[in-house]
Amino acid sequence: MAAAHHGRRGVPVIWGVVTFPGSNCDRDCVHVLREVLGQPVRAVWYEERSLEGLDAIVLPGGFSYGDYLRAGAIAATAPVMRGVRDAAARGVPVLGICNGFQILAEAGLLPGALLRNRNMRFVCRDTWVRVETTRTPFTRGLVAGSVLRMPVAHAEGRYTAAPGMLRRLAEGAQVVFRYCDAAGRVRPEANPNGAAAAIAGICNPAGNVVGLMPHPERSAESLLGSADGRLLFTSVLPAVVVG
Amino acid sequence: MTSAAPPRGVIERAPPPLAETVGLSPAEHAAIAAGLGRAPNAVEIRCFGVLWSEHCAYKHSRQVLRRLPSTGPGVLQGPGENAGVVAIGGGWAVVFKMESHNHPSAVDPYNGAATGVGGIIRDVLAMGARPIALLDSLRFGPLTDARTRRLLAGVVGGIAGYGNSIGVPTVGGELAVDPAYRDNPLVNVACLGLVRVEDIARARADPPGAVLLYAGARTGRDGIGGAAFASDVLDKAAEQEDRSAVQIGDPFAGKCLIEATLEALGTGRVLGLQDMGAGGLACAAAEMAGRAGRGVTLDLDRVPRRERGMPPHEVLLSESQERMLLVVLPEGASPLASVYRRRGLDAEVVGRVTSDGRFTVRSGGAIVADVPVTLLTQAPARRTAARRPVPPPRAADESGADGPAPDAGEVLLQLLATPEVASKAAIYEQYDHMVQVRTAVRPGRDAAVLRLPEAPPLGLALAADGNGRWCAVDPYGGAAASVLEAAANLACVGAEPVAMTDCLNFARPEDPEVFWTFAQAVEGLADAARALGVPVVGGNVSFYNEGPAGHILPTPVVAMVGVIPHLGEDGHPPEESAPIVLIGEPAGALGGSLYAREVWDRARRTCHRPDLEGAPRTLACVRQAVRRRLLALAHDVSDGGVAVAVAETCLALNRGATIILPEASGDMVLFGEGGTRFIGVVAPERLFDLEALAREHAVPLAQIGHLEGRRLRIRASGRAAVDLSLRRLRRAWTSLSREDL
């Protein structure tokens, strides 16, 4: 087990993992942060309103509220989202994974929307993504242009946005990950859901709120096939300004 | 209510035809009347109809099922509860159960399959375990038929829709086709759960004075009489008429129910619990009382309902999904109810445990049913005749020549493209097979492997196997072979089997030939389980699987769980020219094989009987070779024989191979099935150690070739039989198109 990592002033980074009704990757994220990375983690129930004291927040995957209405639509109005909004405004790193990404998009904390996959079916398999920017707290420890192997598991992961927004995302370095092949080439066959511009993950203009469809917590231990996803979590550690 | 007097407020006197419509025979109706000392009322008859159905009572099968060995050193709970429980070490136990949802899936494939998943998950939950994996075993008519493809797509969608949403990974399974399954597909789902040994829960209603806490979704009119529906034959009109017997699942409620129930169990206040599945509230309450030798009273007015105007029998027997019945002390009811309500679920006290041994139901101030629990839960066994089928006269062409032997390469491509052998990626990629971060070996290999973060370095392996083709020719041998194959799949990942469960799919048991076949298959399962020392900790019987066109193939399916004591990462991929070996008795036959179906268009009667004496040695040898990393890859020889197993090995490694098979008659050596045999790829420097291990176990081992280039070349009987590029093999093997599914 890894030794506890510490923030800039030697104080441990305190992570919050939010559980909505229907979240199903919350325990997986807690496992990776607590058991694999030795980080202190607070499990946050969706009815909590304040997220004071947390240094980084994860909105995990799953089917919040059964994905009824639209994936993430109901969770985006849950009480805890007030705390997420406040934390995001303060610059706290916020990571939305899969359903968490859908929730951030529905809440307006990230632009665009996630539509039903092009083939209309759920897809669970490994994908490769290329790191497009290292300016976010979750990619700070990575090399731009490097390739990570992480699995996807979703039915509604086809990123879309208005053409003007897609252009602004590209120009503003808000595209964080693009689907690619193992060699880093962006190819249609490497795009599992038909996402616009092969977008797998984006960030807000400030860069502290990141959403992505692939699951870094499922690729954080080599026994499960890939440890690449661990880098998203470890990137945060030196970046957090504690206090 | 302690009196055995005739119930007051009887709503109607039931005419005998009601007994008939709920599936009770005249003799059974008479037995009920004799047991009660009066004629049962309409509500009671309907309760008996469900609790005495084959689905709930196993009245045809239980005599035969006693043949299965169900005890062993690790067994903490055998048959009789909601699922079996086996210790795996470190204070942990696995809970394990498989069930069919065949008829609902034939009528409404999406909801039928989805609710099958929900039900089996709650059976595992009822033992106090967190559900951690699902397997699906599917059988359909030929996929060339558009209606069959629609059914398959619906079933896969239903399993995905429910399993993905509740966060339990579907990590493996199997698919087979035969025209006999066209009208009556088989949808068998197994669930595995994990529990601390000290936290195992039971479905018992005890002590008297405890209350029954209803928890979960509200009760509606869906699934009325589903258990009885499962115990009858599907007819042509069923697809239209029986939809009300199919439940509708709500995976979101199911997920909330799992988490709330695990939290409730964690309080230590839950004395017993059971899913309100088949037979609904009546069955859950009566069975829990029956196991404890107690009675229960139910107050239907307190049951949370989704619709108005439901008569008592509908409230009692509704199979609405996502509901559990908990037994708790009165002071525990309120704190536990708040656990459920916090997650948006209903929770109400609907009855209590009594010491009078009676099943008493009140509704609207009147008593609407009052019968002894033992009478309700102990259906008399039905005597069933068994008769060995008379084999059809041997066709003239069956013993003689088959005309010119087909090109072996073409046959290999044809077999690789069959649904049994072809890549199931189009199916399993629709299932979330990685949630819970346990899946160390993903679907598509011989067995799925789960790591247990709770108890490292322990790993669990899972496999499901059945072989209706073989059972149609030899039910004893085919059933035994299914057990051996499941064990072989586990051996390929180095796992030692600790328990198995079964799902026995047959046609109507009143047909003496069907019953004989059933009994033979159970005998085969029992003998194979004994030979391997693997207990059968639970199971499910599904009779009446037949359509207008006739019976399904007799299809016992087994799911097996094994333990890997030290789960590690895969070693290096084998290098070019690594030796390829065949391990195990060089046995096999074409009777009942995939080859017979594809090339001859019929099964043959000559089957290879499994070698129950030699198989355990071969399995132990391969298991140890995998654990000691003497084998870089092991793969068992099953559908399509050695040729298909070698081709699959090439596809798994993305490497070519050159194979030379010994002299033997015709296509038997290439495509013959049967026997416990493995293809292994060996690191050259470990070949000597592997040979020593095989000698130690007295297991035949022959080097039959090596990895080479990008083509598969097989020489058999002294001639070049197969010479195909990897690309052509892969194209055939990826025939199950995503668009169809």
Interface residues (C-beta under 8 A of the other chain):
Chain A: P21 G22 N24 C25 R27 D28 H31 V32 E35 G61 G62 F63 Y65 G66 D67 Y68 N119 R121 F122 V123 C124 R125 P151 A153 A155 H215 E217 R218 A220 E221 S222 L223 L224 G225
Chain B: A160 N164 S165 I166 G167 D250 P251 F252 A253 K255 C256 R343 G344 A425 Y428 E429 Q430 Y431 D432 H433 M434 V435 Q436 V437 T439 A440 R442 R451 P453 L567 G568 E569 R738 E739 L741
